[in-house]
Amino acid sequence: MTASVPAEWSPHRAIWVGFPSHAALWQEHLAPAQAEAAALVRALAGAGGERVRVMVCGEPAASAASALLAGVAGWELLPGQFGDIWLRDTGPIFYGPGAAAFRFNGWGGKYLLEGDDSVAEQLAAAAAVPLERYDFVLEGGALDHDGEGTVLTTRECLLNPNRNRAWTQAMAEGALREALGARKVIWLDKGLLNDHTDGHVDNLARFVAPGAVAIPMAFGEGDPHAGIYDAAAGALASQTDAAGRTIRVVRIPSPGRVMADGVAVPASHMNFIIANKAVVVPTYNDRSAGFALEALRRVFPDRAVIGLPSSALLTGGGSFHCISQQEPA
């Protein structure tokens, strides 16, 4: 591949969404997570102006999706095989005329589930695009792209020895250049606390326009990620992108301190998905959601900005960006 991965705000042919399918994984959170995923599909297919392709595993999940989305236009069901729903990481990275696939090792060996290592082939086959495989471990949520060859990532994830043991920063940059057309890689240090992905950047920092990156700003007292947000914003402020522009940092209020079982969880408004006509943002019944949505409306004046609950999905470790993958037009 020589061309760069298109920015997420570029036109899409489709958006793929993983649908919670395994009762053994989700337990009491299965039905609420399915409802949240269905709400995302409705928003993408409606205000988002997208063709949405929903991947399910097993007949019970297919029936649940069909019931929740009855009467909704613009979506279709894709039965498949997977262990979990995080298509951003298990699926391919589409770049227009084709797609790139990488080795998947369950986020550093933490979650090895049957079928996850075949999702990239399944999606590429269903999209009828050629798939090029690369022999290194990479998850799509570890990267964010500006469409001009600038890539955001974190050292915590990409240089973690549980992915590619011998990788140096230079080796990682060479691999991203070859596989995804990266012209410049901007490195942040760490992602959010207690993130089983080891710091995926799509929970921390997102390109929102050429030369502009959104990063959370701590909200309320005791935000456990405050130092991480500020360190990332400070690191970005001195960076330039592949086109030579100085990065403009846009601060978006965070959800604040979100706890589960006595532990701070990596809830993030940054896990939004940019659709053709809308931006769908996860909310967590937090006091900052209205402020975050208003800030993002100023960033995306040409798109509807829609906030939807994502607390049940968060129990599985991610949100809307994690369960989706855009296919460029």
N, C-alpha and C positions, 0 to 999 in steps of 0.2 A: 504494500500500500504506500502511495506517495502523498495523496491528499490528506488533509487533516480531518478529524472527526468534526462534523457540523456542530455548531452551538445548539443547545436544547431549544432556543427560541426560533431556530430555523423551521421551515414548514415540515410537517410530518406526513408520511404515508399512513402510519398507524401508531398506536401506543399499545403495547402488550402489558397486561396486568395479571399477576399471580393471585389466585383465589384461595383463601384458607381451606384446606381440604382434609386434614388429618386430625381426627378427634384425639388421638393419642398424644399429639404434640400440643394442641391448643387447649384440651380439656374443657374447663368451664368457660374459657374465653372464646371457644370456637364460634358460637352463634353471634356474639357481639363483633368479633373480628370479621366475620362474613358480612355483617351488616355495614361495617365501615368500608370494606372493600367494595361492596355494591354501591355505596354512596359515592365513592370515588369514580366508579365506572359511569354512573349517571351524570356526574358533573363533567367528566371528560367528553362523553358522547353528546351531551347537551350544550351547555355554555362553552365547553372547550372546543367544539367543532372537530372532534376526532372520530376516526374509525377505531374502535376499541376491541381488541382481541383478548379474550379472557381465558387463561389457561387453568384448567381444573384437573384434579387427579381423582378418579373414581366416580361411580354413579351417584352416591349421596351428595358429593360436592356439586356435581353437575345439576342435580335436581334443586339444590339450595340456591345456586346461582340463577337458574332459570326462574325460580319462584320470586326471588328478590328483584329481578330485573324484568319481570313480566311487563310488557307494554312499553319498554324503553327501546327506542330506535338507535341504530348506530353502533351496536355491539354484536359480537358473535362469540360462540363458545368453541374453545379448542381443547378437547380431551387430550391429556398427555400424562407423562410419568415424571414425578418429581418428589423430593422429600420435603422441601419447604418452599415458600412462596417468593423468595427474594430474587426475582428475575433480574434485577439490576446486577447481581453478582454471579448468578449461575448461567444467565443467558449470554448471548453474544453482544458485542458492541457493534451496532450497525453504523455504517459510514456512507450509506447511499446505495451504490451499486452492489455492495456486498457486505460482509460482516466478518469480524475477527473473533476468534474463540481462544480461550486460554485454559491452562490446567486449573482445575478447581479442587482445593483440598480441605473444604469445610472450614474456611476461615482459620487456617493454621492448625487443622486437625481437631477443632473443637466439636464440630457437628458434621459427622459423616453420615449422610442419609441417602438411601437408595434412590437412584434416578437423577440426583442433582448434577452429576457429571455428564449427563446426556442432554440437558436442557438446551444448551447452545445449538446442538445439531437439530433438535426438534423444532426450535423456533426458526432457524434458518431454512429448514425444509418447508415449514408451513408458509414462510414468507417468499419461498422460491427464489432465494438469493444465494450466490456462492459463498461458501464459508472457508476462511483461511485460518488454519490452526497454528498456534505458537506454543512452543514448549517451555513456558514458564507460568508460574502461578500469578494470577491477577484477577481482581474483582472490579466490576464496573463502578461500584460505589466508592472505590479508592481514588477515583479521578474525577475532575470536572474540567470541561473543555470550553474555550471561547470561540471555537470555529475558525480561528486563524492560526492555530498551531500552539497556543499557550495552554499548558496543562497545570492544574492545581493538584497537589497531593500532600500526604504527610509522611514524614520519615518513620513515624511510629508504625505505620502499616506497611508501606512499600519496602522498607529496609528491614522489616522484621525477619529474623532467621527462621521463623515458622512458615514463611512463604518460600522465599528463594534464599537458601542459606548463605551463599557466597556473594550475594549482590552488594556492590558498592553503589554510591549515588551515581557515579559515572556509568556503571553497567546498567542501572535502571533507566537512565536517560537514553542510552543507546537502544535498549529494548523498546521503549515507548516511541522513539523516533522511527524505528523500523516497522513496528506493528501498527501504529496509530498516527503517523505523520506529525509527531510532536516536534515543534521547532524550539520551544523553550519550556522547561519545567520549573514551576515555582514551588519551592519546598516550604511547607509549614512543619512545625515540630510534632505536636501531639494533637490528637482528636479529643473527644469528650471522655469523661471518666466513665468507667464501668461499661464501655462499649465492647461487645464481644467481637466486633470486627477489627479490633486493635486500631481504632482511630480513623475510620473512613471520613474522607473530606466532605462528603455530601451531607454530613450532619453538622459541619462547622463553617465551611466557606463555599460560596457558589457564585460563579459568574452570572451577572444579571444584565450585562450589556458589554460591548467591546470596551475593555479597559476598566471595567467596574466590577467589584466583588462585594457581595453582601456577607457580613459576619455578625453574629449576635452581639448584643450588649446586655450585660447582666441586668436582670430586673428583680426588684425586691431585695430583701435581706437574705443573706446566706446562700446566694447562688453558688453552687459548688464549682461551676465551670468558669467563674468570673476571670480568673487568672489566665485560663486557656484562651478565652475570647480576646482578652487584651493583648496577649503575646502574639496571637495570630494577626490581629489588626496592626500591631506595631511592625511585625515582620513584613506585611504586605505593603505598608505605606512607603517603603523604600524600594519597592520592586518595579520593574517595567515589564511589559508583555512582549510577545514576539514581534509586534509591530513598533516597539520602542516607546509606547505610551506609558506614562507613570500611572500605576494602579490607583484608582479612586476607590476608597473603602467606604462602604455604606453600612452603617450600624443599624441593626434591626433588633427590637426588644426580644429577649429570650423568654422562654416559658417560666424562668425562675427555677426555684428549687422544687423538683418533682421527685417524690419518694415512692418506693414500692418495697414492702417487707423490710423497712428500715434502711434501705440503700438508695442513694441518689441515682436516678436512671437518666440515660442520655436522650431526654426529650428535646426536640429541636424543631423550631419553625423553618430551619434551613432545608428540611427534607421535603420541600415542595416539588411539584412536577410542573414544568412549563408546557402547556398545551398550545395548540394553534391559536386559540382565542381566549384562553384563560390560564390562570395560575392557581393550582389547588394546593392549599397550605394546611398541614396538620396542626390541630389545636388539641389542648389537653385540659380543657375546662379551667384554664388559668386566667388570671386577671390581666395578663399582658396581651392576650390574643387580639383584642381590638386594636391596640397600639401597633402590634406587628403587622396586622393586615393593612392598616392605614399607611404604614411606612412602605409596604410592598406595593400598594396602589400608586404611590408616587414614583416608584421604580418602574412599574409596568403600566403606564397610562393607557396603552393600547389594548390591554387585556383585562377581562374581569378577574378579580382576585377573590377567591372563594375559600373560606375557612371551614374545615370539616373535622369532627372529632376523630382522634386516632389513638385513644388510650388503650383500647383492646389490642390493636395491632402492635403497640409498643411492648406489650407483654411478651411478644415473640421476638423482640429485639430491633424493630425497625418501623418504618412508616411508608408514606405514599411513594416517595422516590425509590425506596428500596424494593417495593413490590412491582415496579413498572420499568419499562424500557422502551424508549422511543425509536421508531424506525424512520429515518429521514426520507423525505420525498425524492 
